[in-house]
Amino acid sequence: MRAIKTGATDCLTKPVDAAVLATAVRAALRMAEAGCQTTAKTETLATRFASLTPREREVMAHVVAGQMNKQIADDLGTGEQIIKLHRAHIMHKMGVESLADLARVAERLRFPPGCAGAANTVATSPRTIPRSSGTAPLDCSTLFIR
């Protein structure tokens, strides 16, 4: 059981047939490669996120929370056109084409913070965002990655 918990992908009994061993090794290598690709993709997204300005992170938190440009502008005390400009910069810098893609990226990065089970943290600028819906403020001071 300890072997499975530490990452073993299969359990083979002695004597091991060479074909069975080769199949198990190939399967383990495929799983390791997939894990490396996932990690690399997450690191790329974290690097893109780090390129956002503090204000863009603030706007992104509101966007992925489902707020419209006008609501975000009211919350942040700025104009709607400025929010549209920030959104365009966010979409470009994060390399996404749709709001759904941005939401998936935010979920993968566990942004805004507060998602349970975050393993590692990458510090960003401290900022708390008030929400117009009367719920608790969003805190975008930390980015959580797996």
C-alpha positions in Angstrom: 0.0 0.0 0.0 2.9 2.4 0.8 4.3 1.9 -2.7 1.0 3.0 -4.3 0.8 6.0 -2.0 4.3 7.1 -3.0 3.5 6.9 -6.7 3.8 3.3 -7.9 1.6 2.8 -11.0 1.4 -1.0 -10.9 2.2 -4.0 -8.7 4.1 -6.9 -10.3 4.8 -10.2 -8.7 8.0 -12.2 -9.1 9.0 -13.8 -11.3 8.0 -11.0 -13.7 7.4 -11.8 -17.4 9.6 -9.5 -19.6 6.6 -8.4 -21.7 4.5 -7.5 -18.6 7.4 -5.6 -17.2 8.0 -3.7 -20.4 4.3 -2.8 -20.6 4.2 -1.6 -17.0 7.3 0.6 -17.6 5.9 2.1 -20.8 2.6 2.9 -19.0 4.6 4.5 -16.1 6.6 6.6 -18.5 3.5 7.8 -20.3 1.9 8.8 -17.0 5.2 10.6 -16.0 5.3 12.5 -19.3 1.7 13.6 -19.0 2.4 14.8 -15.5 5.4 16.8 -16.7 3.3 18.4 -19.5 0.6 19.4 -17.0 3.2 20.9 -14.7 4.9 22.8 -17.6 1.5 24.1 -18.7 0.7 25.3 -15.2 4.1 27.0 -14.9 3.6 28.7 -18.2 0.2 30.0 -17.0 1.7 31.2 -13.7 4.4 33.1 -15.7 1.7 34.7 -17.8 -0.2 35.6 -14.7 2.9 37.1 -13.2 3.1 39.5 -16.2 -0.2 41.1 -15.3 -0.1 44.4 -13.5 -1.7 44.6 -10.0 -4.7 46.4 -11.5 -5.1 43.7 -14.2 -5.1 41.1 -11.5 -7.7 43.0 -9.7 -9.9 43.3 -12.8 -9.3 39.6 -13.6 -10.6 38.6 -10.2 -13.8 40.5 -10.9 -14.1 39.1 -14.4 -13.8 35.5 -13.3 -16.3 36.2 -10.5 -18.8 36.9 -13.3 -19.2 40.6 -13.0 -19.9 42.8 -16.0 -17.7 45.7 -17.1 -20.0 48.3 -15.6 -20.1 46.6 -12.2 -16.3 46.2 -12.2 -15.9 49.9 -13.1 -18.3 50.9 -10.3 -16.5 48.7 -7.8 -13.1 50.0 -8.8 -14.1 53.6 -9.2 -13.1 53.9 -12.8 -14.7 54.1 -16.3 -16.1 51.2 -18.2 -13.8 51.8 -21.2 -10.8 51.4 -18.9 -12.1 48.1 -17.7 -12.6 47.0 -21.3 -9.0 48.0 -22.0 -7.8 46.0 -19.0 -9.8 43.0 -20.0 -8.3 43.1 -23.5 -4.8 43.2 -22.0 -5.6 40.4 -19.6 -6.9 38.2 -22.5 -3.8 38.9 -24.6 -1.3 38.4 -21.8 -2.9 35.2 -20.6 -3.1 33.9 -24.1 -6.8 33.1 -24.1 -9.5 34.0 -26.6 -12.7 33.7 -24.6 -14.0 34.3 -21.1 -14.6 30.6 -20.7 -10.9 30.0 -21.4 -9.9 32.7 -18.9 -12.2 31.1 -16.3 -10.5 27.7 -16.9 -7.0 29.3 -16.5 -8.1 31.0 -13.3 -9.4 27.7 -12.0 -6.2 25.9 -12.8 -4.2 28.7 -11.1 -6.7 28.7 -8.2 -7.3 32.4 -8.7 -8.8 34.3 -7.0 -7.5 32.7 -3.9 -9.7 30.9 -1.4 -9.9 27.7 -3.3 -9.4 24.7 -0.9 -6.4 22.4 -1.2 -3.8 24.8 -2.6 -0.4 23.3 -2.3 2.0 26.0 -3.3 1.7 29.8 -3.2 3.3 32.4 -5.4 3.1 35.9 -3.9 1.6 38.7 -5.9 0.7 42.2 -4.8 -1.6 42.4 -1.8 -5.0 43.7 -2.7 -8.6 43.2 -1.5 -11.4 43.7 -3.9 -14.9 44.7 -2.6 -17.8 43.0 -4.4 -20.9 44.8 -5.3 -23.1 41.8 -4.6 -22.7 42.2 -0.9 -20.6 39.1 -0.4 -17.2 38.9 1.2 -14.4 40.8 -0.6 -12.2 39.0 -3.1 -8.5 38.8 -2.0 -6.1 38.7 -4.9 -2.9 38.9 -2.9 -1.9 35.3 -3.6 -1.9 33.0 -6.6 -2.3 29.3 -5.7 -0.9 26.7 -8.1 -0.8 22.9 -7.9 
